Amino acid sequence: MAAAAAALAATVCALWAFRGLPGGTVLFWLTPFPLFAAGLGFGLGSVVAGVALAALLLALVGGGMPLLVFLLLFGLPVPLLLGAAFRSGGLGLPLALLGLWPVSVLLGAALFLADDGGLEPAMRRAVEIALARLGLPAQEMLVAELVRVKAAAIGFWADIALLANAAGAERFLARRGLLPMPRAPWSAVRLPGWYLPLPAIAAGFFLAAPEDGDAVALSALLLLLVPFFLQGCAGVHARLRGRRGATAMLAGFYLLMLLFLQIMGPGLVGLGLYDQIRRRQAPRNS
């Protein structure tokens, strides 16, 4: 029953958004919540069954494109993240998957569209359509810059939605005594050691790419840095833990991050890298 309830709730949220109904954007980003709740509360089998049923309902009612968007953004990542968390017993591996999954989707899309000119022309058409709907002029410089980061932006906000819905579902279940596993502290999250070289490898591909064809390489690099950004946020939580007024300071921190993301984002990536490298070097210094 948990799987069926999660599937129905997720399908309604997704279809509400795809049909362009009022509040659809908010409901779309809440689509993973019932799936996370089913998996955290009733096991991995429940979320897998829920995703399968939701995919079937979307295919019957919504069609191919809504189904594809649902699977790539939420349907497949949710059981993948929960399976990694259950297997590892921590949040490090799921955090790494928040970088690896969108990069895999990006590279898969680039290969799939290779015969049609690649991913960049498709992204350019999407940007031009979006600007036209907003009534903004499609200036070449603006379009070119948006094309370079659009895929990374989609992956970033999908990661934020997944993380926020997982945390919300965990808190929802914990308050009702339905969470069978103890909650892992977010402030103590650390990426696996093997993840650290991946952004450096992506940076090498980006530097080697031609200037007029580096959108995929740049997006891959930015997506691989997202887990370090999230680890930097966890580092802020760890440094404020136990301090007087920590809740108010965290609220101010997230407000400033929303307002000045382009400024604070690189700083949080740097903090995440610092915490990761310091953790790796700690045993040699002890």
C-alpha positions, 0 to 999 in steps of 0.5 A: 500500500505504501508503494501504491500511495507513493506512486499515486502522489508522485504521479499527481504531482508530476502530471499537475506540472506537466499539464500546466496547472496552477502551482505546478512548478512547486508540485513538480519539485515535490514529486520525489517526496512520497517516493522517499517517504515510501523507501525510508519508511518501508524499505527499498522494495516499496520505492522500487514498486512505487517508481514502477507504478508511477512510471506506468501511470505516467506512460498511460496518461502523460505520454513518453516525454513526461515519463522520460523527464520523471525517470531521469530527474526523480524516478531512477535517482530516488531508489538509486540514492536510497539503495546506496544509503542503505548499503553504505550506512551513511550519506557519503555514497549518496552524496557522490551519486548526486554528482555522478547521476546528472553527469551520466544523464548529460553524457548519455544525452550528448551521445544520443544527440550526436547524430543531430549535431550534439547536445548544444544545438538542442540546448540552444533551441530550448534557451531560445524558446524559454527567452521567447516565452519570457518576452526577452530578446534572444541576444547571441551572447546571452544565449551562448552563456545560457547554453553553456550552463543550462544543463548544469543548472538543471542538474543542480536544482534537481540535486537540491530538490532530491536532497530537500525532499529526502530530508523532508521525508526523513523528518516527516517519518521521524516525527511520527515514529515511522523511521526504522533507521537512525538519522545520519547527521548531515553535518558529518557527511563526507564524500568517498575518497575516490570522488576527489580526483573526478572534478580535476579530470573533468577540468582537464577535459574542459580545458582541452575542449574547443572554446565554441564546443565546451558546453558539455565539458563545462556542465560536467565539471560544474555538476561534479562540483555540486557534491562539494558545494553540498559538503560545504553546506554541511561544513557550515552546519558542523561549525555552527552546531552547539552555538547559541542562535545556530538556527537563526544563523543557519536561516540567515546563511541560507537566505544569503546563499539564495540571494548571492549564490554566484558569490557564495557558491564557489566559497562553499565548494572550496569549504567542501574541498577543504573538509574533504582533503583535511579528513583524508590527511588527518590520519597521517597527522594524528 
